[in-house]
Amino acid sequence: MQEVYLDYNGSAPLDPRVAEAMWGQMTGAVGNASSSHRFGVRRAAAVDDAREQVGALVGAAPSGVVFCSGATEANNLALVGLAEAAPAERNRIVVSAVEHASVREPARWLLEQGRAKLDVAGVTPGGWVDLDELDSLLGPDVLAVSVMAANSETGVLNPVAQAAEQAHAAGAVLHCDATQMVGRLPFDMAAEGADLVSLSGHKICGPTGVGALVGTRSVLGRLHPAVHGGGQERGLRSGSLNVAGIVGLGAAAAICAGEHSVKAAAVGGLRDRLVAGLRGALEAVSENGDTTRRLPNTASIRFADADAEAVVFNMDPVAASVGSACHSGAIEPSPTLLAMGLSREAAFETVRFSLGRFTTEAEVDAAIPQTVAAVRYVRSMDGGGAR
């Protein structure tokens, strides 16, 4: 039976062109990018090229790109870095109710450590941040607002520009976890008004273990370092640079910048083909979130009376996920779906399908009957495997 990978929001396959760009750095290059000899200078030049490519992808200056291990570290650096250096009169952080765990958890940690207060802005039933509620939470003590560009589970897009305008009116910094959006739809941090933006290589067909926090000069200058040492990456993240990974991230960013418009249309068509096929073969199939404002590659689908964990298990070798990949195996349902007003039962019956650059029509057509069979089997079980 054909293997089909429909979990791009969890991690995307490495583009062969990216692997080719990295190969030279892994096999034919030597030297520390911080060294002053010719070997180090060549490595530093490769890093500078990647910095330009990543900056261009999100509409930022190369000097605003801080390389790190991924979006999780970038999110932590943004929130913890701001809080550690914040003036006493600005000690409150506001995050949306549908943020990734790598935003929620550092914000919660800051609260538990007594380093910041925390408020959570709710979302509409469609899944985007409620701007009226966000505005009601803002005040002169707010240090930062964190609103993701696109949700990893539903694909729903947030009104980042409006959230940034509200945050700036209160004198706060706007941080945006753009991990799922960059490379899939155009994202310009200046146009959106974002001060800090997080992204990760493995979501855009680049390498795992490398990402970036991109910021304006003034806001990056306010961050407390995450790692102390030799002063690399503007002194915010010391340590010898992962040149091969950084070059791979740069190559992935350049490919996305040149291709995302065409790929978005193609992937959106395949996503719609998948949903139509499932709806045509099964009853009680519904989509979560506002389908008019979401990523072209993502569908969050509820199969009523069918436990999602059991469905995903029986779909093998078709790969999808239950809510966010970070919640796989969790006892509690997805916080994102609950925040949108779904019941626990509905959340436990939701499967996330996320397609990408290498998904084919043949794969979609193979995934439909396998998913249909899995749902029918689970529904035939006593109670559909419901919790």
Secondary structure, 3 states (H helix, E strand, C coil): CCCEECECCCCCCCCHHHHHHHHHHHHCCCCCCCCCCHHHHHHHHHHHHHHHHHHHHCCCCHHHEEEECCHHHHHHHHHHHHHHCCCCCCCEEEEECCCCHHHHHHHHHHHHCCCCEEEEECECCCCCECHHHHHHHCCCCEEEEECCCECCCCCEECCHHHHHHHHHHCCCEEEEECCCCECCECCCHHHHCCCEEEEEHHHCCCCCCCEEEEECHHHHCCCCCCECCCCCCCCCECCCCCHHHHHHHHHHHHHHHHHHHHHHHHHHHHHHHHHHHHHHHCCCEEECCCCCCECCCEEEEEECCCCHHHHHHHHCCEECECCCHHHCCCCCCCHHHHHCCCCHHHHHCEEEEECCCCCCHHHHHHHHHHHHHHHHHHHHCHHHHCC
